[in-house]
Amino acid sequence: MSLIHFGCWGNYNNIENIMNIFKDIKTKNPNLLTVSGDNYYPESTGEKGSKKKILDIKIFDKLHTLLNKYTKHISNRYLLLGNHEFDVYHETSQCKSIDLHEEKHKFNGITLVKEPMGYSNDSSTLVIMINTTIYESKDEPCYKIKDILQTQLNKNIIIDERQNQLDIVTDIIEQNERNNIIFVGHHPIISCRGTKDKDNGKSTIGINKYYLKELNVFFIKLEPLLNGKNIYYLTSDTHCYQHSVVYPDVNNRDFKIEQHIAGTGGAKLDNCSNEISQCAKIVLPYPINSFMEIKHTTNSFGYLEGTYNRETNNWSFIFNTEKNYSNNTNNNTTLQSQLHGLKRYNKSKRYNKSKRYNKSKRYNKSKRYNKSKRYNKFNNK
């Protein structure tokens, strides 16, 4: 199986770097494309502290037309939701961004992921796409209006939404035995970045702003099913490339997740670091270096490319500067991570789209999910 992954790209002010990425992706032919949210960044107006976000539908349309144009040769394309898909625009009380996503991609073959979905086209690797916004604690209108997310005022909805996702993901894993499991979501479990310039001097920056505790709890609950497998998590939200190993349960060093943050699609880059001592506002009940190991960080635009099978997993972060990075580990699989300049790669055989997983109905939140009637989330390949 082969895939391409990136997120945090919907910044039209940086169209040049976005187009560099799109044009290079057009030369590739992976089985799967995952775009992990923040698919449109609105402009802002007003004074600092009272800024209002402006929706420009023409810009939204241009961005998503380009996404479709340069990736339509890829048979399986999934578009996830990020926190900016729940932005409130001052000219409307509606959550317009998600509606626009649904309208734009209704007939072009790009699947909008609003609840867990699975994909596999071989016997070794399983990809599971999840909604990580349910692990945030947001008290904003769009988080309440759209019932696919929790409301801060009703803790039962939070619990039901998280439990529903856990149930569905459990089913996907149990019904599809694979050695490699790749999760895809918008928010990292944890990321190491410095304090943003705009936050310098503020006392209101949240402790553990860059650590999502409830997402980590989600993975701990899956630990019995994931032990002994090669686990990867492809994500974004943080605007850099950061390759790390996360130990969700610090008491079990055998249970680890290789995390690749690629919030590098076009949003203004963050100040990320290779040094755990420079991680901003993270306070854990144990040393951070017992929870995560940073392998490499680069502050550059680009995308993640992966090919993997039962014997070997190869990962590359592709970006438009002349640097090289490799990391080889020998255990059950060989992992290779390389950072190199944009260039053309040989195309591989396309996956037949007619066999892709298709979920036409949403889970009904008003009823508890019935385990005895669960359906297979996708066709085994």
N, C-alpha and C positions, 0 to 999 in steps of 0.2 A: 504494500500500500504506500501511496505517496500523498503528501498534503502540503498546502501552503497556508500560513496563518499570519494575521496581523490584526491590529485594532487601533482605536483612537486616531481616525484618519479624516474625519469630516470637516476639515479646516480649509475652506476655499482660499483663504489668504496665503496658503502654502501650496497652491496648486502645482507648482513646478516639481516639488518633491513627491507629491502624490502621483503625478504623471510619470515620473521616473520609475516608481514602483509598479504602476499599472502596465507600462510598456514592457518592463522586464517580465512580469507575470505572464504577459501575452505570449512570450516565447517558451513558456513551460506548459506541461500538460499533466498536472497531478490528478489523482483520483478525486481529491477533495479540497475545497477551499473553505476555511472558517474565518470569518471576520467578526471579532469579538467586541463589538459595540462602540459607542460614542461615534455614531455614524453621521452626526451633524453638530457643528458648534455654532450657535447663534451669535450674532453681533450684540453688543450691549450699548445702551444709551443712558445718560444721566450721570449724576455725581457719584463719587466713590462712597459706598455704603448704602446707596439707594438706586443702584443701577438696575435697569430693566432689560430683559432679553428680547431680542427682535427676531422673529421668524421671517426669513426670506425664502419663500417657496421656490422662486426661480433658481436660487443657489442650491437649495436642497435637491431640486430636480436635476440640475447639471451634475452634481456630485454622483448621484445614484445612477444617472444615465451612463456616466463614464465607468462606474463600477461594473455595470452590466455589459457594456460594450467590450471592455478589455478582459473580461473573465468568462464570457458566454461560451467559450470553447471547453470550459471545465464542467463536467457532467453533474457534479454534486456541489452545490454552493449553499452555505448556511450563514445567515446574518443574525448575530446575537444582539441582545439589548444591553446597553450600558447606562450609566447614571444620567447621561445627557439626553437619553431618549425620554426622560421624565422631567425635562426642563419646563418651567412655566413661562409662557410668553405673555407680555403685558397686554397685548391687544385681544386676547381671548382667554376665557377661563377653561377652555378645553385642553386636553393633552394631545395637541395636534401632531406631534412628531411621530408617535406610534401609528396614528391613523394614516399619516403620509407614507410610512414604511409599508403598511399593508396595501394601500392603493397602488404604490409604485411597483411593487414586486409581485403583484397578484398573479400575473400571467407570464413572467419572464424566467421562471425556473429557479429564482432565488428563494430559499425557504427562510422565513422569519421564525427564529426560535424563541418561543414564549414559555415553554416548559421543556423538561428533559427529552432529548432525542438521542437515538443511537445510530451509528453507522459502522458497517464492516463489509469488506469485500474479499476477505481471506480468512484463513483459520488461525492466524496468529495475533491479529490486532483489532481492538475494539475502540471506537471513538465515542465518547459520551459528552454531549453538549448540555450545559446546565445554566440555570438562571441564578446568578449570584447576587442580584439586587435584593433578593429576599433576606439576605443576611445583614443588610445595612439597617440602621435605625434612623429612618428619615421621617420627618413630620412635615412633608411638603404636599401640596394639593394633588399633584399627579400621582403620587404614591398611594393616595386614597381613592382617587377617581377610577384608576385602572385596577380592576380586581385581581389582576395577575400578580399584584404586589401586596404587601401587608399595609395595614394602617397602624400608625403609632398608638392610636387610641384603643385598639382592640387587640389585646395580646393573643386571644384565641385564634385570630386570623393568621397572625405570625406563625404560631405553632402549627396550624393546619397546613399552611403553605409549605413550610419546611418539611413537615412530615410527609406530605404528598410527594415532594421531590425525592426524599429519601426512599420512599416506597417504590417509586417508578425506577429509580436508578438501581435499587436492589434487584428488581425484576430483570432489568436489562443485563446485569452482570450474571445473575443466576442462570438465565436462559441462554447465555452466549459465552461459553468458556473460551477465554483467550489468554495468552501469556503476556501480551502487552495491552495495557489499558491507558488510553489517552483521554483525559478530561479537558474540556474547553469551557472557559467562562470569562466574564469581563474582569472581575476583581481578583488580584493575587491573594494568596493566603497571607503573605507578608512581602513587603518590598523595602529595600534600603535606599532611601533618597534623602537628600538634605532638605532643610526648610526652604520653601519657596520665598523669593524676594518679597512678594506681597504680604507674607506672613511674618516677616522679621519684626520682632518687637511686640508681637501680639501675645497676649496671655490666654487667648481663647482658642488657640490651636488645640484640637482634641488629642488627648493622650491616646496612643495606639491608633492614630488616624490611618496609619499604613499597615495595620495588622487587623484582619477580619476574623475575630475570635469564633463567631458562629459558623463561618465557612470551615475553619479548622475542626470544629466539633463535628461537622458533617462528614469529613474524611475519617475522623476517629471512629465514628459509628460504622463506617464501611470497612474498618480495619480487618475484621475476621474474613471478609470476602477478598480483600486485596493482598493479604500476606502471601509472600512467595512470588508475586507477580512484579513485572516492571511497570511502575506507575509514573505517568507524566501528566503535567498540568500546563496547558498553553493558555495564556491570559494576556491582559493588557492593563488599562487604567493608568498605570505608571508610564510616563512618556520617556522610555528608554528601553534598551534591550538588557535584560538581566537574567543570567543563568545561575540558578542556585539549587541546592538540595534542601528540602524541608523535612523535618522529623515531627509530624503532627503529635505523636505520643513520645515525649522525650524519654520515657521509660522503656521504649522498645526501639532500639537503634536499627533493627532489621526492617522496620516499617518506614519507608522513606518515599518521598515524592520528588521527582526531578521537575522543577518549575522553570518554565521559559516565559518571561514577561516580554511581550513585543507590542507595547503601546507606541509604536514607531511609525504609524501610517501617515502622519502629517500634522498632528497637534504639536504645539510648542513644547520643546523638549524639557524634561526635568533635569535636575542636577542629581544624578544617581551615582552611587559610590561602590567601590569594591571593599571598602572598609566598614565592618559592622559598627565600629565606634562612631561612625558618622551618620548612622541611621537616625532620622529625626523622630522624636516623640514616640518611641516604642518602649513600653515598660511591661515586662513579663515576670511571672513569679519564679523564673529561673534564668540563667544567663542566655542572652540571645544566641550566642554561638553554639549552644547546645540544641537550639531549635532550628537554626538555619546555617548553611555554609554557602557563601557566595563564591561561585566559580569564575564568573566574568561579568563585567558591565561595560557597555558602551553607550554613549549619548549620541545616537545617530539615527536617521530615518532608514527604514528598510522593512524586511519581512523575514519570517522564519520558514524554512523549507525542510521537510523531513521525509525520509524513506526508511521503511523498517519492515522486517520480517522476523521469522523465528530465530535466525542466527545473528543478524546484525541490524543495529539501528543507527542511521546516519542523520545528523542534524546540521544544518547550516543556517546562520543568520546572514542574509545578503544585504549589504549596504554600500553606498556609493563613496567610500573612501578606501584608500589602499592600506589595509591592515589585515593581519592574519591571526587567527586564534584557533587552537586545537586542544582538545582534552580527550584523552583516550583512557577508558577504564575497562578492565577485563574481569568480567564475572560471567553471568549467564549470557550476556550480550556484550557487544563492543559498541561503545558510544563515541561518536566523533562529532565535535562541534567546531565549525570553522567560520571565521569572519573574513569575508573577502569582497572584492569589488564587484559591481554589477556586471554580469556577462551572460552570454547565451549558453543554455544547457541543452543536451539532447532530449528530445521529447520521448515520452513513454507511451505505452498503449493506453487508450482511453477506456474508462470504465463505462459499462452500459447503463445509461440513465434509466432505462425502463425497469431496472431491478432495484432502484433506490427505495429506501424506506419512505413511506408517505403516510402522514398522520393527518386525517381530515377533520377530526373532531377534538375540541378542547376538553380537558378534564373539567367536570362540573364541581365547582368549589362548594356548592350548597349541600353536597352529599359526601359522606366519607368514602374513601376509595375502598372497594371491595376486593380483597386479596384473591378470593376464590374465582373471581371473574376477570382477573387481569388478562390483558391480551399481550401478545408478543410485540414488543415495541418496533421491531423492524425485521425484514426478511434476512435470514442467515444467508451468507454468501459462501 
